[in-house]
Amino acid sequence: MITKAHIKRKIDKMPNEFLDKVYNYINSLTSTKTAKKKIHTFKLKGQFDDVNIRDKAYE
């Protein structure tokens, strides 16, 4: 089983010229989750219930 300590020891033995590549590789592995924005809703009281909004936008 590979542990963090084992990986850290391997990185410590690695030449300095490869550290930039290792750093870029590790950063590419982590993914950032984007926060979903909530869509603001309006209370229009049924004003646009039966209307094609796209057609109205182009008028």
PDB file of N, CA, C and O in Angstrom:
ATOM      1  N   MET A   1       0.835  -1.179   0.000  1.00  0.00           N
ATOM      2  CA  MET A   1       0.000   0.000   0.000  1.00  0.00           C
ATOM      3  C   MET A   1       0.888   1.253   0.000  1.00  0.00           C
ATOM      4  O   MET A   1       1.879   1.332   0.725  1.00  0.00           O
ATOM      5  N   ILE A   2       0.506   2.221  -0.827  1.00  0.00           N
ATOM      6  CA  ILE A   2       1.270   3.455  -0.942  1.00  0.00           C
ATOM      7  C   ILE A   2       0.693   4.474   0.039  1.00  0.00           C
ATOM      8  O   ILE A   2      -0.520   4.676   0.094  1.00  0.00           O
ATOM      9  N   THR A   3       1.554   5.100   0.797  1.00  0.00           N
ATOM     10  CA  THR A   3       1.123   6.117   1.752  1.00  0.00           C
ATOM     11  C   THR A   3       1.687   7.472   1.356  1.00  0.00           C
ATOM     12  O   THR A   3       2.559   7.565   0.493  1.00  0.00           O
ATOM     13  N   LYS A   4       1.183   8.513   1.991  1.00  0.00           N
ATOM     14  CA  LYS A   4       1.680   9.858   1.716  1.00  0.00           C
ATOM     15  C   LYS A   4       3.166   9.970   2.050  1.00  0.00           C
ATOM     16  O   LYS A   4       3.927  10.624   1.337  1.00  0.00           O
ATOM     17  N   ALA A   5       3.562   9.325   3.136  1.00  0.00           N
ATOM     18  CA  ALA A   5       4.964   9.389   3.541  1.00  0.00           C
ATOM     19  C   ALA A   5       5.860   8.768   2.476  1.00  0.00           C
ATOM     20  O   ALA A   5       6.942   9.283   2.196  1.00  0.00           O
ATOM     21  N   HIS A   6       5.413   7.661   1.879  1.00  0.00           N
ATOM     22  CA  HIS A   6       6.186   7.002   0.823  1.00  0.00           C
ATOM     23  C   HIS A   6       6.314   7.929  -0.388  1.00  0.00           C
ATOM     24  O   HIS A   6       7.391   8.049  -0.972  1.00  0.00           O
ATOM     25  N   ILE A   7       5.236   8.568  -0.753  1.00  0.00           N
ATOM     26  CA  ILE A   7       5.250   9.486  -1.900  1.00  0.00           C
ATOM     27  C   ILE A   7       6.150  10.683  -1.602  1.00  0.00           C
ATOM     28  O   ILE A   7       6.910  11.121  -2.467  1.00  0.00           O
ATOM     29  N   LYS A   8       6.065  11.215  -0.380  1.00  0.00           N
ATOM     30  CA  LYS A   8       6.894  12.355  -0.007  1.00  0.00           C
ATOM     31  C   LYS A   8       8.379  11.998  -0.053  1.00  0.00           C
ATOM     32  O   LYS A   8       9.201  12.813  -0.472  1.00  0.00           O
ATOM     33  N   ARG A   9       8.723  10.785   0.375  1.00  0.00           N
ATOM     34  CA  ARG A   9      10.123  10.357   0.311  1.00  0.00           C
ATOM     35  C   ARG A   9      10.610  10.287  -1.124  1.00  0.00           C
ATOM     36  O   ARG A   9      11.737  10.682  -1.424  1.00  0.00           O
ATOM     37  N   LYS A  10       9.754   9.779  -2.018  1.00  0.00           N
ATOM     38  CA  LYS A  10      10.130   9.696  -3.442  1.00  0.00           C
ATOM     39  C   LYS A  10      10.327  11.092  -4.031  1.00  0.00           C
ATOM     40  O   LYS A  10      11.253  11.321  -4.809  1.00  0.00           O
ATOM     41  N   ILE A  11       9.448  12.021  -3.654  1.00  0.00           N
ATOM     42  CA  ILE A  11       9.569  13.387  -4.166  1.00  0.00           C
ATOM     43  C   ILE A  11      10.822  14.049  -3.625  1.00  0.00           C
ATOM     44  O   ILE A  11      11.480  14.802  -4.342  1.00  0.00           O
ATOM     45  N   ASP A  12      11.163  13.781  -2.370  1.00  0.00           N
ATOM     46  CA  ASP A  12      12.380  14.364  -1.788  1.00  0.00           C
ATOM     47  C   ASP A  12      13.633  13.884  -2.499  1.00  0.00           C
ATOM     48  O   ASP A  12      14.608  14.629  -2.587  1.00  0.00           O
ATOM     49  N   LYS A  13      13.633  12.663  -3.005  1.00  0.00           N
ATOM     50  CA  LYS A  13      14.797  12.110  -3.707  1.00  0.00           C
ATOM     51  C   LYS A  13      14.861  12.573  -5.162  1.00  0.00           C
ATOM     52  O   LYS A  13      15.894  12.419  -5.813  1.00  0.00           O
ATOM     53  N   MET A  14      13.781  13.131  -5.671  1.00  0.00           N
ATOM     54  CA  MET A  14      13.695  13.519  -7.071  1.00  0.00           C
ATOM     55  C   MET A  14      14.544  14.768  -7.337  1.00  0.00           C
ATOM     56  O   MET A  14      14.628  15.648  -6.481  1.00  0.00           O
ATOM     57  N   PRO A  15      15.171  14.851  -8.512  1.00  0.00           N
ATOM     58  CA  PRO A  15      15.949  16.052  -8.858  1.00  0.00           C
ATOM     59  C   PRO A  15      15.037  17.286  -8.954  1.00  0.00           C
ATOM     60  O   PRO A  15      13.856  17.171  -9.283  1.00  0.00           O
ATOM     61  N   ASN A  16      15.592  18.442  -8.667  1.00  0.00           N
ATOM     62  CA  ASN A  16      14.819  19.683  -8.657  1.00  0.00           C
ATOM     63  C   ASN A  16      14.221  20.045 -10.013  1.00  0.00           C
ATOM     64  O   ASN A  16      13.207  20.741 -10.071  1.00  0.00           O
ATOM     65  N   GLU A  17      14.823  19.590 -11.083  1.00  0.00           N
ATOM     66  CA  GLU A  17      14.321  19.928 -12.416  1.00  0.00           C
ATOM     67  C   GLU A  17      12.970  19.288 -12.717  1.00  0.00           C
ATOM     68  O   GLU A  17      12.250  19.764 -13.594  1.00  0.00           O
ATOM     69  N   PHE A  18      12.615  18.225 -12.013  1.00  0.00           N
ATOM     70  CA  PHE A  18      11.336  17.558 -12.249  1.00  0.00           C
ATOM     71  C   PHE A  18      10.227  18.033 -11.310  1.00  0.00           C
ATOM     72  O   PHE A  18       9.063  17.676 -11.494  1.00  0.00           O
ATOM     73  N   LEU A  19      10.578  18.827 -10.320  1.00  0.00           N
ATOM     74  CA  LEU A  19       9.589  19.249  -9.333  1.00  0.00           C
ATOM     75  C   LEU A  19       8.474  20.088  -9.946  1.00  0.00           C
ATOM     76  O   LEU A  19       7.320  19.989  -9.530  1.00  0.00           O
ATOM     77  N   ASP A  20       8.812  20.906 -10.925  1.00  0.00           N
ATOM     78  CA  ASP A  20       7.795  21.723 -11.583  1.00  0.00           C
ATOM     79  C   ASP A  20       6.775  20.846 -12.299  1.00  0.00           C
ATOM     80  O   ASP A  20       5.576  21.119 -12.243  1.00  0.00           O
ATOM     81  N   LYS A  21       7.242  19.795 -12.970  1.00  0.00           N
ATOM     82  CA  LYS A  21       6.337  18.875 -13.663  1.00  0.00           C
ATOM     83  C   LYS A  21       5.456  18.125 -12.677  1.00  0.00           C
ATOM     84  O   LYS A  21       4.266  17.928 -12.924  1.00  0.00           O
ATOM     85  N   VAL A  22       6.041  17.706 -11.560  1.00  0.00           N
ATOM     86  CA  VAL A  22       5.266  16.988 -10.537  1.00  0.00           C
ATOM     87  C   VAL A  22       4.198  17.906  -9.952  1.00  0.00           C
ATOM     88  O   VAL A  22       3.058  17.488  -9.749  1.00  0.00           O
ATOM     89  N   TYR A  23       4.565  19.143  -9.685  1.00  0.00           N
ATOM     90  CA  TYR A  23       3.618  20.112  -9.137  1.00  0.00           C
ATOM     91  C   TYR A  23       2.454  20.348 -10.102  1.00  0.00           C
ATOM     92  O   TYR A  23       1.297  20.374  -9.685  1.00  0.00           O
ATOM     93  N   ASN A  24       2.755  20.519 -11.377  1.00  0.00           N
ATOM     94  CA  ASN A  24       1.701  20.711 -12.384  1.00  0.00           C
ATOM     95  C   ASN A  24       0.799  19.489 -12.488  1.00  0.00           C
ATOM     96  O   ASN A  24      -0.415  19.619 -12.643  1.00  0.00           O
ATOM     97  N   TYR A  25       1.391  18.305 -12.403  1.00  0.00           N
ATOM     98  CA  TYR A  25       0.599  17.079 -12.471  1.00  0.00           C
ATOM     99  C   TYR A  25      -0.341  16.961 -11.273  1.00  0.00           C
ATOM    100  O   TYR A  25      -1.509  16.606 -11.429  1.00  0.00           O
ATOM    101  N   ILE A  26       0.168  17.258 -10.087  1.00  0.00           N
ATOM    102  CA  ILE A  26      -0.663  17.161  -8.886  1.00  0.00           C
ATOM    103  C   ILE A  26      -1.797  18.181  -8.937  1.00  0.00           C
ATOM    104  O   ILE A  26      -2.921  17.875  -8.540  1.00  0.00           O
ATOM    105  N   ASN A  27      -1.519  19.371  -9.416  1.00  0.00           N
ATOM    106  CA  ASN A  27      -2.574  20.385  -9.538  1.00  0.00           C
ATOM    107  C   ASN A  27      -3.615  19.997 -10.570  1.00  0.00           C
ATOM    108  O   ASN A  27      -4.781  20.362 -10.428  1.00  0.00           O
ATOM    109  N   SER A  28      -3.228  19.270 -11.600  1.00  0.00           N
ATOM    110  CA  SER A  28      -4.200  18.855 -12.609  1.00  0.00           C
ATOM    111  C   SER A  28      -5.119  17.755 -12.086  1.00  0.00           C
ATOM    112  O   SER A  28      -6.220  17.569 -12.604  1.00  0.00           O
ATOM    113  N   LEU A  29      -4.678  17.031 -11.070  1.00  0.00           N
ATOM    114  CA  LEU A  29      -5.506  15.976 -10.507  1.00  0.00           C
ATOM    115  C   LEU A  29      -6.642  16.513  -9.652  1.00  0.00           C
ATOM    116  O   LEU A  29      -7.725  15.930  -9.613  1.00  0.00           O
ATOM    117  N   THR A  30      -6.400  17.609  -8.977  1.00  0.00           N
ATOM    118  CA  THR A  30      -7.443  18.155  -8.113  1.00  0.00           C
ATOM    119  C   THR A  30      -8.436  18.925  -8.958  1.00  0.00           C
ATOM    120  O   THR A  30      -8.057  19.696  -9.839  1.00  0.00           O
ATOM    121  N   SER A  31      -9.686  18.711  -8.685  1.00  0.00           N
ATOM    122  CA  SER A  31     -10.723  19.416  -9.423  1.00  0.00           C
ATOM    123  C   SER A  31     -11.451  20.358  -8.479  1.00  0.00           C
ATOM    124  O   SER A  31     -11.698  20.039  -7.316  1.00  0.00           O
ATOM    125  N   THR A  32     -11.781  21.500  -8.999  1.00  0.00           N
ATOM    126  CA  THR A  32     -12.509  22.468  -8.192  1.00  0.00           C
ATOM    127  C   THR A  32     -13.986  22.380  -8.547  1.00  0.00           C
ATOM    128  O   THR A  32     -14.366  22.325  -9.716  1.00  0.00           O
ATOM    129  N   LYS A  33     -14.784  22.369  -7.529  1.00  0.00           N
ATOM    130  CA  LYS A  33     -16.218  22.336  -7.753  1.00  0.00           C
ATOM    131  C   LYS A  33     -16.726  23.764  -7.836  1.00  0.00           C
ATOM    132  O   LYS A  33     -16.450  24.592  -6.967  1.00  0.00           O
ATOM    133  N   THR A  34     -17.461  24.032  -8.881  1.00  0.00           N
ATOM    134  CA  THR A  34     -18.029  25.357  -9.029  1.00  0.00           C
ATOM    135  C   THR A  34     -19.337  25.427  -8.264  1.00  0.00           C
ATOM    136  O   THR A  34     -20.163  24.516  -8.320  1.00  0.00           O
ATOM    137  N   ALA A  35     -19.501  26.492  -7.574  1.00  0.00           N
ATOM    138  CA  ALA A  35     -20.730  26.672  -6.812  1.00  0.00           C
ATOM    139  C   ALA A  35     -21.855  27.014  -7.777  1.00  0.00           C
ATOM    140  O   ALA A  35     -21.713  27.893  -8.627  1.00  0.00           O
ATOM    141  N   LYS A  36     -22.953  26.325  -7.641  1.00  0.00           N
ATOM    142  CA  LYS A  36     -24.091  26.594  -8.500  1.00  0.00           C
ATOM    143  C   LYS A  36     -24.804  27.843  -8.007  1.00  0.00           C
ATOM    144  O   LYS A  36     -25.125  27.972  -6.826  1.00  0.00           O
ATOM    145  N   LYS A  37     -25.041  28.744  -8.925  1.00  0.00           N
ATOM    146  CA  LYS A  37     -25.756  29.954  -8.580  1.00  0.00           C
ATOM    147  C   LYS A  37     -27.257  29.676  -8.650  1.00  0.00           C
ATOM    148  O   LYS A  37     -27.750  29.026  -9.572  1.00  0.00           O
ATOM    149  N   LYS A  38     -27.939  30.176  -7.676  1.00  0.00           N
ATOM    150  CA  LYS A  38     -29.382  30.029  -7.692  1.00  0.00           C
ATOM    151  C   LYS A  38     -29.966  31.057  -8.656  1.00  0.00           C
ATOM    152  O   LYS A  38     -29.560  32.219  -8.666  1.00  0.00           O
ATOM    153  N   ILE A  39     -30.903  30.621  -9.445  1.00  0.00           N
ATOM    154  CA  ILE A  39     -31.557  31.506 -10.402  1.00  0.00           C
ATOM    155  C   ILE A  39     -32.612  32.300  -9.653  1.00  0.00           C
ATOM    156  O   ILE A  39     -33.463  31.739  -8.962  1.00  0.00           O
ATOM    157  N   HIS A  40     -32.539  33.596  -9.800  1.00  0.00           N
ATOM    158  CA  HIS A  40     -33.504  34.457  -9.127  1.00  0.00           C
ATOM    159  C   HIS A  40     -34.854  34.328  -9.818  1.00  0.00           C
ATOM    160  O   HIS A  40     -34.953  34.459 -11.038  1.00  0.00           O
ATOM    161  N   THR A  41     -35.866  34.075  -9.049  1.00  0.00           N
ATOM    162  CA  THR A  41     -37.213  33.933  -9.614  1.00  0.00           C
ATOM    163  C   THR A  41     -38.026  35.175  -9.285  1.00  0.00           C
ATOM    164  O   THR A  41     -37.823  35.842  -8.270  1.00  0.00           O
ATOM    165  N   PHE A  42     -38.936  35.446 -10.170  1.00  0.00           N
ATOM    166  CA  PHE A  42     -39.818  36.596  -9.989  1.00  0.00           C
ATOM    167  C   PHE A  42     -41.235  36.092  -9.787  1.00  0.00           C
ATOM    168  O   PHE A  42     -41.637  35.088 -10.376  1.00  0.00           O
ATOM    169  N   LYS A  43     -41.973  36.778  -8.970  1.00  0.00           N
ATOM    170  CA  LYS A  43     -43.380  36.446  -8.773  1.00  0.00           C
ATOM    171  C   LYS A  43     -44.191  37.319  -9.720  1.00  0.00           C
ATOM    172  O   LYS A  43     -44.461  38.483  -9.425  1.00  0.00           O
ATOM    173  N   LEU A  44     -44.581  36.749 -10.865  1.00  0.00           N
ATOM    174  CA  LEU A  44     -45.276  37.515 -11.895  1.00  0.00           C
ATOM    175  C   LEU A  44     -46.781  37.275 -11.880  1.00  0.00           C
ATOM    176  O   LEU A  44     -47.507  37.851 -12.690  1.00  0.00           O
ATOM    177  N   LYS A  45     -47.242  36.455 -10.991  1.00  0.00           N
ATOM    178  CA  LYS A  45     -48.667  36.182 -10.785  1.00  0.00           C
ATOM    179  C   LYS A  45     -49.339  35.676 -12.060  1.00  0.00           C
ATOM    180  O   LYS A  45     -50.441  36.115 -12.389  1.00  0.00           O
ATOM    181  N   GLY A  46     -48.695  34.764 -12.778  1.00  0.00           N
ATOM    182  CA  GLY A  46     -49.306  34.117 -13.937  1.00  0.00           C
ATOM    183  C   GLY A  46     -49.315  34.953 -15.190  1.00  0.00           C
ATOM    184  O   GLY A  46     -49.954  34.567 -16.169  1.00  0.00           O
ATOM    185  N   GLN A  47     -48.643  36.068 -15.206  1.00  0.00           N
ATOM    186  CA  GLN A  47     -48.657  36.980 -16.336  1.00  0.00           C
ATOM    187  C   GLN A  47     -48.066  36.337 -17.597  1.00  0.00           C
ATOM    188  O   GLN A  47     -48.537  36.609 -18.701  1.00  0.00           O
ATOM    189  N   PHE A  48     -47.044  35.488 -17.448  1.00  0.00           N
ATOM    190  CA  PHE A  48     -46.378  34.878 -18.597  1.00  0.00           C
ATOM    191  C   PHE A  48     -46.570  33.368 -18.634  1.00  0.00           C
ATOM    192  O   PHE A  48     -45.756  32.662 -19.230  1.00  0.00           O
ATOM    193  N   ASP A  49     -47.621  32.860 -18.016  1.00  0.00           N
ATOM    194  CA  ASP A  49     -47.834  31.413 -17.976  1.00  0.00           C
ATOM    195  C   ASP A  49     -48.069  30.821 -19.356  1.00  0.00           C
ATOM    196  O   ASP A  49     -47.505  29.774 -19.676  1.00  0.00           O
ATOM    197  N   ASP A  50     -48.877  31.456 -20.169  1.00  0.00           N
ATOM    198  CA  ASP A  50     -49.245  30.895 -21.473  1.00  0.00           C
ATOM    199  C   ASP A  50     -48.620  31.666 -22.628  1.00  0.00           C
ATOM    200  O   ASP A  50     -49.143  31.625 -23.742  1.00  0.00           O
ATOM    201  N   VAL A  51     -47.524  32.361 -22.394  1.00  0.00           N
ATOM    202  CA  VAL A  51     -46.887  33.187 -23.426  1.00  0.00           C
ATOM    203  C   VAL A  51     -45.539  32.586 -23.791  1.00  0.00           C
ATOM    204  O   VAL A  51     -44.775  32.181 -22.915  1.00  0.00           O
ATOM    205  N   ASN A  52     -45.248  32.528 -25.093  1.00  0.00           N
ATOM    206  CA  ASN A  52     -43.944  32.087 -25.555  1.00  0.00           C
ATOM    207  C   ASN A  52     -42.970  33.264 -25.362  1.00  0.00           C
ATOM    208  O   ASN A  52     -43.009  34.242 -26.108  1.00  0.00           O
ATOM    209  N   ILE A  53     -42.107  33.150 -24.359  1.00  0.00           N
ATOM    210  CA  ILE A  53     -41.235  34.265 -23.983  1.00  0.00           C
ATOM    211  C   ILE A  53     -40.223  34.579 -25.083  1.00  0.00           C
ATOM    212  O   ILE A  53     -39.863  35.741 -25.275  1.00  0.00           O
ATOM    213  N   ARG A  54     -39.765  33.568 -25.801  1.00  0.00           N
ATOM    214  CA  ARG A  54     -38.790  33.813 -26.870  1.00  0.00           C
ATOM    215  C   ARG A  54     -39.406  34.664 -27.996  1.00  0.00           C
ATOM    216  O   ARG A  54     -38.758  35.569 -28.521  1.00  0.00           O
ATOM    217  N   ASP A  55     -40.647  34.366 -28.355  1.00  0.00           N
ATOM    218  CA  ASP A  55     -41.312  35.171 -29.396  1.00  0.00           C
ATOM    219  C   ASP A  55     -41.503  36.600 -28.924  1.00  0.00           C
ATOM    220  O   ASP A  55     -41.313  37.540 -29.696  1.00  0.00           O
ATOM    221  N   LYS A  56     -41.877  36.775 -27.668  1.00  0.00           N
ATOM    222  CA  LYS A  56     -42.080  38.127 -27.146  1.00  0.00           C
ATOM    223  C   LYS A  56     -40.758  38.903 -27.086  1.00  0.00           C
ATOM    224  O   LYS A  56     -40.742  40.119 -27.277  1.00  0.00           O
ATOM    225  N   ALA A  57     -39.658  38.203 -26.822  1.00  0.00           N
ATOM    226  CA  ALA A  57     -38.361  38.871 -26.729  1.00  0.00           C
ATOM    227  C   ALA A  57     -37.909  39.411 -28.076  1.00  0.00           C
ATOM    228  O   ALA A  57     -37.231  40.437 -28.130  1.00  0.00           O
ATOM    229  N   TYR A  58     -38.274  38.739 -29.169  1.00  0.00           N
ATOM    230  CA  TYR A  58     -37.841  39.153 -30.488  1.00  0.00           C
ATOM    231  C   TYR A  58     -38.789  40.168 -31.127  1.00  0.00           C
ATOM    232  O   TYR A  58     -38.514  40.656 -32.223  1.00  0.00           O
ATOM    233  N   GLU A  59     -39.894  40.493 -30.463  1.00  0.00           N
ATOM    234  CA  GLU A  59     -40.849  41.492 -31.024  1.00  0.00           C
ATOM    235  C   GLU A  59     -40.375  42.886 -30.774  1.00  0.00           C
ATOM    236  O   GLU A  59     -41.039  43.845 -31.168  1.00  0.00           O
TER     237      GLU A  59
END
